[in-house]
Amino acid sequence: MNYSNKLVLITGASSGIGEAAAQEFAKLKANLVLVSRNKEKLEQLAKSLSKYNVRILVFPCDVSNKDQVIEMSKIVLEKFDKIDILVNNAGFGIYNTVNETSIEEIESQLATNFFGMLYCTKAFLPSMLQQRSGHIVNVASVAASIGIPKMASYCASKFAMLGFSEGLFHELQGTGVGITVVSPIMVRTNFFNNNSFNKMPHYSSISLSATTVAKAIVRASSSPRLEIIVPQFVRIAVWFKQTFPYLINPIIGSIFKRSLQSKT
Ligand SMILES: NC(=O)c1ccc[n+]([C@@H]2O[C@H](COP(=O)([O-])OP(=O)(O)OC[C@H]3O[C@@H](n4cnc5c(N)ncnc54)[C@H](OP(=O)(O)O)[C@@H]3O)[C@@H](O)[C@H]2O)c1
């Protein structure tokens, strides 16, 4: 795909996977709309990308706030008429048991990870359908297919994202608009800086770089597939869990129990 003069809007662009995706798209000469809450970080990123000579609009916006997303999309569409690629990447997780997580903490993860994606999709899908082209890339997680202890509400937000995307994937057949979910596992980003991860090892030897996931996002933006799992071999684990849940779920449970015992 030729990305020059395409317009890519990335949510959660101020850090980690979103920031790396902005870099990868800029290298391909795509114009960018960078969205997150932290304006300063977005401006720093835009400055560092100026060497690629692409148009960049920085837009501070909390995607969990429906009114802010509507306002942001109105201004973006007035300025550019259309966006070609929407990357719904903004998200965060809280690591704790359901019993020890407040309802507000659970709601906040769904508000950003699921409803943020929904608001942005609803805001930009009509113009994509009208132009009969465009692609939505939703950044989910392997936690969209495997329930992880102490991440139940994060998993709920990502299962919801994957289910929504699968339904929409079928609806979009023949419209010229596509949707692909990118589901990574363990990426070295600020994701694990949330205090709730204090007692959990942040990275393992197989942790991915944000750039590896960003390259998968670029591939996803012109892919006919519903889901790209990164790294690819983890698809086998997802397949095993979905095919033999009675075998795999007790293994996940006992790994969790052992990891808890080793920390107490
Ligand atoms: N790291 C991993 O191991 C991993 C694995 C699987 C999936 N993921 C997914 O990858 C995505 C990106 O995460 P990351 O690993 O790159 O983490 P990160 O470095 O913490 O980046 C998260 C990004 O989301 C933005 N964000 C958070 N809440 C927002 C809100 N309400 N409105 C707008 N922007 C918001 C943050 O920017 P501001 O603070 O400036 O708003 C930041 O740019 C997330 O959806 C995450 O669930 C991560």
The ligand as an ORCA input file, in Angstrom:
! r2SCAN-3c Opt
* xyz 0 1
  N       2.170     -3.244     26.725
  C       1.612     -4.436     26.567
  O       2.145     -5.466     27.042
  C       0.317     -4.583     25.810
  C      -0.087     -5.889     25.456
  C      -1.276     -6.039     24.762
  C      -2.032     -4.941     24.404
  N      -1.631     -3.683     24.766
  C      -2.472     -2.550     24.382
  O      -1.718     -1.640     23.620
  C      -2.320     -0.342     23.715
  C      -1.222      0.701     23.941
  O      -0.622      0.464     25.199
  P       0.945      0.632     25.459
  O       1.467     -0.711     25.839
  O       1.595      1.361     24.357
  O       0.898      1.482     26.811
  P       1.364      2.970     27.137
  O       2.781      3.156     26.764
  O       0.966      3.186     28.556
  O       0.460      3.874     26.179
  C      -0.910      4.052     26.403
  C      -1.383      5.222     25.559
  O      -2.799      5.377     25.733
  C      -3.075      6.736     25.994
  N      -4.313      6.828     26.775
  C      -4.628      6.209     27.943
  N      -5.843      6.575     28.347
  C      -6.320      7.449     27.410
  C      -7.523      8.169     27.272
  N      -8.511      8.084     28.177
  N      -7.675      8.982     26.196
  C      -6.693      9.088     25.261
  N      -5.528      8.427     25.343
  C      -5.346      7.614     26.406
  C      -1.853      7.252     26.749
  O      -1.680      8.653     26.565
  P      -2.065      9.828     27.568
  O      -1.661      9.415     28.941
  O      -1.307     10.995     27.010
  O      -3.544      9.999     27.405
  C      -0.740      6.535     25.983
  O      -0.416      7.261     24.826
  C      -3.347     -0.423     24.848
  O      -4.634     -0.512     24.295
  C      -2.992     -1.720     25.555
  O      -4.124     -2.315     26.166
  C      -0.460     -3.484     25.458
*
